[in-house]
């Protein structure tokens, strides 16, 4: 199938929005910091159910329902920016002294536009202005949460016992072919 007959993936559209913003010095068409902050403040509640879903899926299938998802809502940061954090914590992670699995939406004070990141993995552009664009971020949110969980295991030298599904009744050994 040629590229002209395929629909553009949502992730590519998001990157094109991001690159256009970088090129134009805007965020969703907004030029002033105040207007960009308003767009970011509107994006956080759009992302909320999808960030929660990504973390709740990990809780249900890997932590066997032992975790707790929390969210801060949009808050100012100490550096003059703003951020919203969704976190997944569970008993084994807490006992190991690890931080929770995190998804963070943030708009740093010197940034041209907001970003997403996990606790251990870098930045993704955040160019969400409507519900459809927020829904399209779910695969990224899942990948961010999974990468963060993976990296927390490796902070313990690869000790997978902090993941209940790896030790409960042989879970984690099944194949999905």
C-alpha positions as CSV (number, residue, x, y, z in Angstrom):
1,X,0.0,0.0,0.0
2,X,1.4,3.4,-0.9
3,X,1.9,6.1,1.7
4,X,-0.6,8.3,-0.2
5,X,-3.5,5.7,0.4
6,X,-2.8,5.0,4.1
7,X,-4.3,7.2,6.8
8,X,-1.8,9.0,8.9
9,X,-1.2,7.4,12.3
10,X,-2.2,9.6,15.2
11,X,1.3,9.5,16.6
12,X,2.6,11.0,13.3
13,X,-0.1,13.7,13.4
14,X,0.9,14.5,17.0
15,X,4.6,14.8,16.0
16,X,3.6,17.1,13.0
17,X,1.7,19.3,15.5
18,X,4.7,19.4,17.7
19,X,7.1,20.2,14.9
20,X,4.8,22.9,13.6
21,X,4.8,24.4,17.1
22,X,8.6,24.3,17.3
23,X,8.8,25.9,13.9
24,X,6.3,28.7,14.7
25,X,7.1,29.2,18.3
26,X,3.6,28.4,19.3
27,X,1.5,25.8,21.1
28,X,-1.7,24.9,19.4
29,X,-1.6,28.3,17.7
30,X,-1.1,30.2,20.9
31,X,1.9,32.5,21.1
32,X,1.8,34.0,24.6
33,X,2.8,32.0,27.7
34,X,-0.5,32.7,29.3
35,X,-2.5,31.2,26.3
36,X,-0.2,28.2,26.1
37,X,-0.7,27.6,29.9
38,X,-4.5,27.7,29.3
39,X,-4.2,25.0,26.6
40,X,-2.0,22.9,28.9
41,X,-4.5,23.3,31.8
42,X,-7.3,22.1,29.4
43,X,-5.2,19.1,28.3
44,X,-4.7,17.7,31.7
45,X,-8.3,16.7,32.4
46,X,-8.5,15.3,28.8
47,X,-5.5,13.1,29.5
48,X,-6.6,12.1,33.0
49,X,-8.8,9.0,32.2
50,X,-6.2,7.7,29.7
51,X,-3.2,8.1,32.1
52,X,-5.3,6.4,34.8
53,X,-6.2,3.6,32.3
54,X,-2.6,2.9,31.4
55,X,-1.7,2.6,35.1
56,X,-4.8,0.6,36.1
57,X,-4.0,-1.9,33.3
58,X,-0.6,-2.5,34.8
59,X,-2.2,-2.8,38.3
60,X,-4.8,-5.3,37.1
61,X,-2.5,-7.5,35.0
62,X,0.9,-7.2,36.6
63,X,0.3,-6.1,40.2
64,X,-2.8,-8.3,40.5
65,X,-4.9,-5.4,41.8
66,X,-2.6,-4.6,44.7
67,X,-1.7,-1.2,43.5
68,X,-3.2,2.3,44.0
69,X,-3.4,4.9,41.3
70,X,-3.3,8.5,42.5
71,X,-3.3,11.8,40.6
72,X,-2.3,15.3,41.7
73,X,-4.2,17.4,39.1
74,X,-2.5,20.4,37.7
75,X,-0.2,22.1,40.2
76,X,2.5,24.8,40.1
77,X,6.1,23.5,40.3
78,X,8.9,25.0,42.4
79,X,10.7,26.2,39.2
80,X,7.7,28.3,38.1
81,X,6.2,25.8,35.7
82,X,3.2,23.5,36.2
83,X,2.7,19.8,36.2
84,X,0.2,17.0,36.8
85,X,1.4,13.6,38.0
86,X,-0.3,10.2,37.9
87,X,1.3,7.6,40.1
88,X,0.9,3.8,40.6
89,X,2.3,2.5,43.9
90,X,2.0,-1.0,45.4
91,X,3.3,-2.8,48.5
92,X,6.4,-4.5,47.0
93,X,7.6,-1.3,45.4
94,X,7.1,0.6,48.6
95,X,9.0,-2.1,50.6
96,X,11.9,-2.0,48.1
97,X,12.1,1.8,48.6
98,X,11.4,2.5,44.9
99,X,9.4,5.5,43.7
100,X,6.0,4.7,42.1
101,X,5.5,4.2,38.4
102,X,4.8,7.8,37.1
103,X,3.3,9.6,34.2
104,X,3.9,13.3,34.3
105,X,2.5,16.1,32.1
106,X,4.6,19.2,32.6
107,X,5.2,22.7,31.2
108,X,8.5,24.0,32.3
109,X,9.0,27.7,32.8
110,X,11.4,28.1,29.8
111,X,9.6,25.7,27.6
112,X,7.9,26.6,24.3
113,X,5.2,23.9,25.0
114,X,4.4,21.1,27.5
115,X,5.7,17.5,27.5
116,X,4.9,14.1,28.9
117,X,7.4,11.9,30.7
118,X,7.6,8.9,33.0
119,X,9.6,8.7,36.1
120,X,12.6,7.1,34.4
121,X,12.1,7.8,30.7
122,X,12.5,11.1,28.8
123,X,10.1,13.5,27.1
124,X,7.3,13.1,24.7
125,X,5.6,16.1,23.1
126,X,2.2,17.0,24.5
127,X,0.0,18.5,21.9
128,X,-3.5,17.5,23.0
129,X,-6.3,19.9,22.4
130,X,-9.4,17.6,22.2
131,X,-10.7,14.3,23.3
132,X,-9.7,12.4,20.2
133,X,-6.1,13.6,20.5
134,X,-6.2,12.5,24.2
135,X,-7.4,9.1,23.3
136,X,-4.7,8.8,20.7
137,X,-2.1,9.3,23.5
138,X,-3.1,6.0,25.2
139,X,-0.5,3.9,23.4
140,X,2.2,6.4,24.4
141,X,1.0,6.5,28.0
142,X,1.0,2.7,28.1
143,X,4.6,2.6,26.7
144,X,5.7,5.2,29.2
145,X,4.3,3.3,32.2
146,X,5.6,0.0,31.0
147,X,9.1,1.5,30.4
148,X,9.0,3.0,33.9
149,X,8.0,-0.3,35.5
150,X,10.8,-2.1,33.6
151,X,13.4,0.4,34.7
152,X,12.3,0.2,38.4
153,X,12.8,-3.6,38.2
154,X,16.3,-2.9,36.9
155,X,17.0,-0.5,39.7
156,X,16.7,-3.6,41.9
157,X,19.2,-5.5,39.7
158,X,16.5,-7.2,37.7
159,X,14.6,-8.5,40.7
160,X,11.1,-9.2,39.2
161,X,9.7,-10.3,42.6
162,X,8.3,-6.8,43.0
163,X,5.8,-7.7,40.2
164,X,3.2,-9.9,41.8
165,X,2.2,-11.6,38.5
166,X,5.8,-13.0,38.2
167,X,5.5,-14.9,41.4
168,X,1.8,-15.8,41.7
169,X,0.9,-19.2,40.4
170,X,3.3,-19.2,37.5
171,X,1.9,-16.0,36.0
172,X,4.2,-14.3,33.6
173,X,5.2,-17.5,31.9
174,X,2.3,-17.7,29.5
175,X,2.7,-17.1,25.8
176,X,0.6,-14.9,23.6
177,X,1.1,-16.6,20.3
